[in-house]
Amino acid sequence: MEGLNISELVERLGSEEDAVRKMAVFKLQGSIGDPSFADIFIAEGGLAKLRYLTLHATGNTLAYTLTSFARLLEVDKGWEYVDQELVERIVELIVTHPLVNILRGAMSILVSIVSRPHTSGRSSQPGLFGFRALKPAIAIYPQFLEMLVSRLSSADHALCANALQLINSLMRDSITNEDETEWPKFIKRLQDLGVIRAVYVLMQGTALQDHAHPLIEFQSLTKLLLRKWRNVPVDLEKPDHRRALKGIHLASNPEKATDKSSENGDDTRRSRRHNPEKWRRLGFETETPATEFQEMGFLGMMDLTDYVRKHQDEFQKMLLEHSTKPPEQRCPIARASLAITSVLYEHFEVDKCVTEDAKSYLVLESRSNLDKVFKPLLLHWSRLHVAGLHAFFRLWKATGADVNDFDKIVELVRILIESVVGGASRTKDIQDVEEELADFEYQRLRELQMELLELTYEDAWGQHLRQSEGAGAKPDSKRSAPGSYKYVQLSHNRRYLHFADFDSIQDTPPSLDALPNKIDLSIVSSVVSNVTASPDDSSGSTIKTLPHQSSSTKITIHGYAPSSGSHSGAPQKGQGHNRSGSRSTQKEIPLLTLRPQSHAVASEWLDGLLMLLNQQPITAETNKLVNLISNYGLKIRLLNVRFDEAAFVGEPPKVPSREGLDEDYYYDIFGGA
């Protein structure tokens, strides 16, 4: 701002000579982004002249003017001169003007106008912010959106980024502020114009860094759309929901099903009026299909409708083929479709898009790991859904599955998607992914499944099984006093900790009767430890962790000291220590100090004490084990998936006979002779 006379600059903006105006606005664009400069510029009357040039200038003068006005709006100034006439002028330029430097500034102005509800706390005049500000102008220039999407293939990277930024602003405002009937129409309009394909090409391109921020925002908006559709419950009172479900039924060719019923001796007229398996025939569990969309909402309905519409012949053929099989052997198409939607939703972590944005921007700022941030395959959601559904059908047939194997087949498809989609590079084309999902050998999938189970068992679960000693199951080898060892054991009713000191470690654990000291767990107030908690612990527990002061671990159990009116000794039935008076007035004292042999043992003891206090474990070791145990049953059940001879090269193994066997047997899960 030094050396620039603002009054003189404003005066030159109104010059009759274009060369003078061009030089003035050229200088202006470099300084107007400074809020203090902008305030003086507005006070000197420069805003009215800048608006006039926006409406009437041409060539480079117009380009510099648009850049100046855009930067002024970015610092939240100059809004009093934004009206419908100016918006219409900007839209006209985007539709009709070929010069890149003019288009960049025009798009930047519209980004500020459309995004203003998200970036400014000030109130605006009705209709002059958000998507609604553009609607009158778009009505005059209906090719606006088409021209905007076409700019995504521009060779000028800055223009391409500006166009995508404007599309993002329009999408976000529409999703946020339009009613539930309008925003889906706008999104569909953009998709019909090819925005998905255009962004997909950009995301796989070599100029990724130039488009990084608008691309990651578009990816985030895609997740927002998926989440929004999922959160819309299927409601048959809504006409579009009712039409979608009816379309699925009609696409199934119900007349053939009715004719087949009549061939079996049923009354034709009655069958046409009511088919008792109208919806179960399509793969729903009940005759009230709307309730089965509860988990995946309207997103699940969209995916199923999309499959049925694009693969109607296959849909009808499968239904016809399976109608001759017993009900338990028919492939449940509708359930499978909803399951694949859920698998994709979890795979792409759609619910984590808000936190992902912040992390992604940090990664982008480092100019590295871009391939890990962008997920271009997410943009082809419907094609992945169909490919995953076809994989389900193929596995159902190859394994000779029935309805009891449904969850097992879903888990196999989940592993397949994690392997193929999760392992795909950023530049891998969607068609190649579809082919790989279709050609993936079942035997290889079984091997992959076994490898995953083996890794899970050996790296985590098996290790914990081998460490069979739990908290309090062995004497504490750390000395509580010179020449002594402390042994601690939990009572059978889990209400007391019994302990005593011994001169040496005994060969056999002492009985509870040999442990005269005990702590009533009802008086425990907190546990202080230098054991590190999980980084994501938010339980608000009474377990307190301290920084490591030394290499040794230490756990101190604290409790409330008995008040003067309390009786000493163990509490009576139905009464705990220190129940008289308020806990806030009682003194907290150390009750027992433990010195575990290692950090791993300390984690077990710490979380064991925490669970005794009816609170969640906090250390990473225990949380990993809990998650592993909760999922292990399902993974084990996957081993029971049946498969026919087609799954093998050569002769399949023979199933051993159970003749002469009874159920009186046992085995050692740890192996051994």
Salt bridges, closest charged atoms under 4 A:
GLU8 OE2 - ARG12 NH2 2.61
ASP18 OD1 - ARG21 NH2 3.35
ASP39 OD1 - LYS77 NZ 2.93
ASP76 OD1 - ARG116 NH2 3.82
ASP76 OD2 - ARG122 NE 3.87
ASP83 OD2 - ARG51 NH2 2.56
GLU85 OE1 - ARG51 NH2 3.20
ASP156 OD2 - ARG104 NH2 2.63
GLU178 OE1 - LYS135 NZ 3.17
GLU180 OE1 - LYS238 NZ 3.86
GLU182 OE2 - LYS185 NZ 3.98
ASP192 OD2 - LYS188 NZ 3.03
ASP210 OD2 - HIS157 ND1 2.78
GLU217 OE2 - ARG172 NE 3.60
ASP259 OD1 - ARG272 NH2 3.59
GLU277 OE1 - ARG330 NH1 3.62
GLU285 OE1 - ARG335 NE 3.86
GLU287 OE2 - ARG280 NE 3.06
ASP306 OD1 - ARG309 NH2 3.21
ASP306 OD1 - LYS310 NZ 3.15
GLU314 OE1 - HIS390 NE2 2.85
GLU346 OE1 - ARG414 NH1 2.71
GLU349 OE2 - LYS352 NZ 3.27
ASP351 OD2 - ARG230 NH1 3.44
GLU356 OE2 - LYS223 NZ 2.79
GLU365 OE2 - HIS213 NE2 3.53
ASP371 OD1 - ARG426 NE 2.50
ASP402 OD2 - ARG642 NH2 3.43
ASP405 OD1 - LYS408 NZ 3.40
ASP405 OD2 - ARG642 NH1 3.25
GLU411 OE1 - ARG414 NE 3.23
GLU418 OE2 - HIS347 ND1 3.08
GLU434 OE1 - ARG383 NH2 2.78
GLU436 OE1 - LYS428 NZ 2.43
GLU447 OE1 - ARG444 NH1 3.81
GLU451 OE2 - ARG444 NH1 3.60
ASP501 OD1 - LYS486 NZ 2.95
GLU621 OE2 - HIS599 NE2 3.48
